[in-house]
Amino acid sequence: MSTRKTQIPQTLHNAVVKWRDTFLPDYEYLIDNWDRFFPQDRPYELCAYRELGMCDEIECGAKKGQPKATQACDLEDGAGHHLLGAIKAQASTEFGSIQQHQLTLSRAQDEEEQFWILRMMAEELRHGYQMLHLLSDDDWSKFTNDSSADMVEEILSMRTGSHILGAFNIDFDSFVDNATFCALIDRVGKYQLAMQKVSAYKPMAESMPEMLREEAFHLLAGTVPLRRWMEKAAKGSVYVTSADIQKALNKWMPRGLEMFGDERGGGTNVKFGLKPMKNAEAQEQYYKEVENIVDGLNIRFIRARLPEISSSRAQEVRDRIVQERKPVEGIAFDDLVHMPHPNFFRRRGVPAFELTGWEGESYDDVDDYAAHLTQTLPDAYRAGRDFEHYLEVLRKVHSGEVELKDAVSAMPDLRRVGGVCPCSKAVRWVVDEPLPTEPAPRPEA
């Protein structure tokens, strides 16, 4: 298959470049040194790619086998509204991750790993640009009163704290976050892109292949540093320990699971032919894939500590440590990293605001659970606003002050006010009080 390359209208392209200059100030350094770090790879270009020759028929859902929509106006109302929301959310995540990574990019100890993240940020910019291309290359007036310029402006105006998905509203605390985010959250992105590759809206499907190829590098930019850190930790390094990595997993894994949506949902997207899997199925596959990544990290730790043993012997050692929770060959349970329970530290979905520990244990008291989180989450993260907001809502849920359904939806509300931002016309967004001051009334039976 071949690809077609294009750009969004010049005024919108200029707005993205201005955004890039603000939030990706090392862009020119990346371009100047691209051949030094990636001599075999195609030079970077800010553009949109569309894969040619892809399937013309809807591949799943109620209309399977019928022609795919080539224009937004060909979509039925429900499908169009779902798809437009998904495109805007996807764009928000791409730009949002750049803002997060920029916070701690300079804290990397290894120049090569730092450059990997920088490349990943530039490619996330291109992914966001790809979504803006979908918004500006078609007429969405059937589903929104906003012009394409307004939608682009809205997305470029978002900041950490006002993005559509929760994982992109959390500040990074160290370069460990940069790598763990790539390994876990970008892996969710891989699932979403792969599912959208069969979209009943053909321009969306055609946008996915190149994004998926680039996403593969993003995953390596996360897992390779984690592997290196585990091997160094096994040899006594104090810079990034296995305990640090465990706390980072505990911080990001719950957010990754939530990015698939409520476990009970996703059927509408399947029905409309926009995705081939419901939320729970995709989430379960993701959890198992990350589980394999974590197992691999532990094998590397064991073999670095015991270089004389084989890979199969290292797996036996790992299994004994996990099952018996006793030291084996001098390696303890806490020396390794482990998967957080899928219900741990959740604020959305079926397990939202449960008092479930990272190993699946249950707590009866919010204060006891808060003490558990103190031991299992990164110190710098607990000092931030995201954790403060979570605990505030958690206490209100368990005191009966706020109903669970209201707590789950207690995200910052966005409203448009006059102001300035790096894109052309510019607006800014402010966060309104996310929680009711009084308990929401219960619906009558």
N, C-alpha and C positions, 0 to 999 in steps of 0.2 A: 504494500500500500504506500501511497505518497501523501504528503501533507501540503495544504495551502496556507500561506502566510499572509496576514493582513494586520492593519492597525485600526484603532478606533478613531473617530473624528478628531481633527487636530486640536481643537480647544480642549477636549477631554483628555487627549494624550498629554497635552501640556500640563493639565491639572495633576495627572499621575506623576509626571516628571517633577513637578514642584513638590508633591507629597514625598517622592523618593528623596529629593535633596534634603528634606527635613528629617525623615525617619530612617534613612539609609545613607548617612553621610560618607560611609566608606565605599560607596559604589564605584567611584573612579579608581580607587586602589584595587578593587576586585578586578576590574577590566584590565588595568595596567599589568596585573600579575597573573592573569588567567592562564597563560601559557606556561608559567613557572610551575603551577600546581596541577593543571589539567591539560597537558600538552596533547593528549589524544582526543579530547572532547571538542565538540562544535562550539565556536565562540558564542557567548551569551548575546541575546537580542531581546529587547522589550517589544513583544508583538504577540499576536494570537495565532495559534496553529489549529487547523481543522483537518482531521484525517479523512482522506477521500476513499470511496469504495466500501464504506461500511454498510451493514444490513439496512435495508429499506423497510422491513416489516417489523411491527411491534412484536417484541420477543417474550412478553409475559403479560399477565393480567386479563381483564375481561375482553379486550380487543386484540388479543394475540393473533398474529397473522395478517392484520389489516395494515395499510400503509402508515408509516410514521409521519408525524406532522413535521413539515419543513418550515412552517411559520407559526408564530404564537397564535394567530387568529384561527388556526385550524384546530386548536386544542379546545376541548369542552371546558366549561367554566371551572369546575372543581379541579381538574388537572392543571389548568393554567394558573390558578391561584396557588396551588401547592408548588408548582414548578418555579414560579416567580419568587416565592418565599425561599425556596431552596437555593436559587441562584444568588440572591442577596445575602443569605446566610453564608454561603460558600465564599463569596467575595469578602465578607466581613472577617471570616477566619483567616484568610490569606494575609490581609493587611494587618489584622490584629496580631498575628504571630510575629511579624517583623517588629512591631512596637515592643513586644515582650522581649524578644531576643536581643534587641539593641541595649536593653538595660544592663546586661551582664556580659556582652560579647567581649569587652576588653579585659575581663577577668580570667580568660583562659590562660593556662600555663603553657600550652603547646601551640605553636604558631600554625601548624598544619591543621589541628582540630579547629582552631579559631577560623581559619580560612574555609574549612568545610561548612561551618555554620554560616559564614558570610555568603558563600555561594547559595546555600539553602535559602537564605533570606531573599536574595535576588530572584531566585526561581519562584518563591512564594509571591513576590511582586508580580512576576509574569502570570502566575495562576490567578491572582486577583484581576489582573488586566484581562485575562481570558474571560472571566465572568462579566467584566464590564463590557467586553465585546458582545457578549450575548444580550446584554441589556440595551446596548446602543445600536446593534445591527438589525433589530427587529422592532415591530410596533406592538407594545404591550398595553395599549390604551384600552383594550377589552377587559383588562384585569386591574388597572390602576389609573388614577387621575394624574399621577406623577409622570413627568417627561423623563426620558432617559438621562438628560443632564441633571435633573433633580435627584434621581436615584443614585447616580454616580456621586454627586455632591454629598448626599446623605451618608454613603459608605465611607468616603474619604474623610468625613468629619468625625467619625467615631474614634474614640480613644480607649485605652485599657480601662475597663470599668463600664463601658457602654456598648460593647460588642454584643452580637446576638447570642452567641453560645458562651456558657459560663467559663469554660476552660481558657478562653482568650481574654478574660478579665482579671486574671491572677498575675501579680507581679512575680518576676523571677528574682531569686535570692542569691544565686551563685551560678557559675558555669555548669555545675551539676544539673541545674534546671534546664539549661540549653540542651544538653545531651539527652536527659531523661524525657523531655518534651518531644524531641524528635523520635525517640525510640517508641514512645507510647501514644502521644497525641497525633503525630504524623501517621502512625499506623492506623488510627481510626480514619484519617484522611484517605489512606489507601483503600480501605473498605468502601468508603463513600464513593470514591471515584470509580472503583471497579463496578459497583452497583449501578452508577449513573451511566456507565458505558453502554447499557442496554436501553437507555431512556427512550420513551416513545416520542420525544422531541428530538429530532435528528441532529440539530445543531449542538445540543447538549452532549449527545453520544459522541459526536465527532470531535468534541473538545477534550475528551477524556484520555485518549491514548498517549498523547505527548505529556500530559500532566502526570500520568501514571509512570511513565519512563523517568521523569524527573523525581517523582516521589520515592522511587527506589533508592536514589542517592540520599535523600533526606533520612530515610530509615538507617542507612549505614552511618550517616553523620551522627546518629545517636547511639547505635549499638556498639560501634567500634570503640569510642572512648569509654563506654561502660565496661567493655571487655578488658581494655587496657588497665583501667582503674582497679578492677577486681584482681587482675594478675599482680599489679604492684602492691595492692593491699595484702595479698597473700605473702608477699616478701617483706612486709613490715612497713610499707609506706604509710605516712601519717597525713598526707595531703587530702586524699579522698579515700575514706574507709568504706568497708562494706556496710557499716551502720549508717553512713551518710547516704549511700545508694538506697538502702532499705527505706529510709525516711522519705527520700525523693519518690520512690515507687508508691509509698503510702499517700503522698500528696497528690500525685497525678493520676494514678490508676482509677480512683473513683470518678474523676472528671472525664476520663476517657470512656468509661462505661456509659456515662450519662449522655455522651455525644450521640449515641445511637437512638436516643429518644426513649420514652417510656416503654418498658418491656411488653406492655399489652398492646402497643400500637404498631403502626407501619403497614397495616393492611390496605389503607387507602392508596398509598404509593404503589403497592403491588397491583391493586385493582386498576389504577390508571396507567400501568405499564411504565412507571418512572423508575422503579427499582424491582429487583427480582426476589428480595428477601424481606421478611418482616423484621422488626427491631430486635426481638429476643433471639432469633436465629443468628443474625449477624453479630450481636453482642456476645453470644456464646462462642462463636468461632473465634472472635477477637480475643476473648479471655484465654482460650486454649493456646492461641498463637503466642501471646505474651508469656504464658506459662512455659512454653518451650524456650523462649528467649531467656527467661530467668534460670531455667535448668542449665542452659548453656553457660551462663555467667558463673554458676556454681562449679560446673565441671572445670572451667578455666581456673578458678580459684584453687581447686583441689590439686590440679595438675601443676600449677605454679608452685604450690606449697610442697607437693610430693612429685617432683619431676621424673622420678624413676618408675612411676606406675603407669599402666596403660589406660586408655580412655575407658574401656569396659570396667576396669578395676576402680577408676574414679567414680563411675556411675554407681557401683556397688557401695562405695564409701558414702556417697551422697545419700543414697537410699537409706542406709543404716542410720546416718545422722538424723535424717528427717523423721524416720519411724521411731527410733529409740530416744531421740532428743538428748543423747549423751555423746561426749567426745569420741571420735574415732580417728585413729592415727594423729592425734593431737589437734584435730579440727572440731570446733564446737558448733552447735546449732546456730548460735548468734554470729558466728564467723561468716555464715552464708547469708544469702538474701532469699526472701520467700514471697509468694504471691499474697497480697492483701485479700481478705475475703471479699467477694463481690458486693456484699451488703455494707461493708465498712465505709463510714464517713460519707454517706450518700445524702444528697439533698434533692434529688429528683428520681422518678421512677418508683417502682413498687417498694424498695427498701428506704425511701426517703425519710430522713430524720429518725431512723431506728438507732437504738443504742447498741450497736454491734461492733465488737472489737475487731482488730485487724486480723486475728486468727479465727474469727467467727463466734467468739464468746459473747454472751449477752450481759448487759448492765441494767440495773433497776433504777439507778440514781444518776441524774444529769451531772452532778459534781464529780461522781466517781468516773463517769465517762470522759469528762473534761480532763481529769487527771490522767486518764489513759492516753488521750490525744496528746497531752503534754510530753509523754514518753515516746510517742510513735511518729510525730510529725516534726519537720525541721523547725528549729528555734526561730529563725528569722521569719518564716512563714507565719508562725503563731503570733508574732508581733505585728502583723499587718491587718489591714481592714477587712480582707476577705474572711479570715478566720474569725475575727471579731463579729462580723455580720452573721456568720454561720452559727456561732454559739448563742447570739442574741435570739435568733429565730428558733433554734433548738429548745432553748429554755421556755420560750413562749408556747411552743407546741406542747411540751410535756407538762406545762402548768395549766393547760386548757385555755390560755389567753388567745391563742390563734389556732384556727382549724388547720389540719394538715394540708388540705387543698389550697388554702390561702398561702401557707408557708412555702409550698412548692412553687407557686407563682410569684413569690416575693422577690422579684428581680427589679433592678432600677428601671423606672419609667423614663422614657426619653421624650423631650419636647423641644420644639424649635424656638430659638430666641435669636435676637440680633447678636452679631459677634463676628469673630474672625477665625479662620483655620487655614492650613496651607494650600487648600485647593482654591480654584479661581474665585467664584462668587462668595462662597463660604458662609457657613452657619456654625454655631457651636451647639453642643448638647449639654444639658444639665440633668442631674439626677434628683428626682423627687423622692420624698420619703417613701420607702418601699413597703412599710408595714402599716396596717391600720392601728390607730391608737387604742381602739377597743376591739374586743373579740368580734369577728364577723358573725352575724346571726345564723343559726342553723336553719336549713330549709325545713319547712313543715312537712310532716308525713302525708 
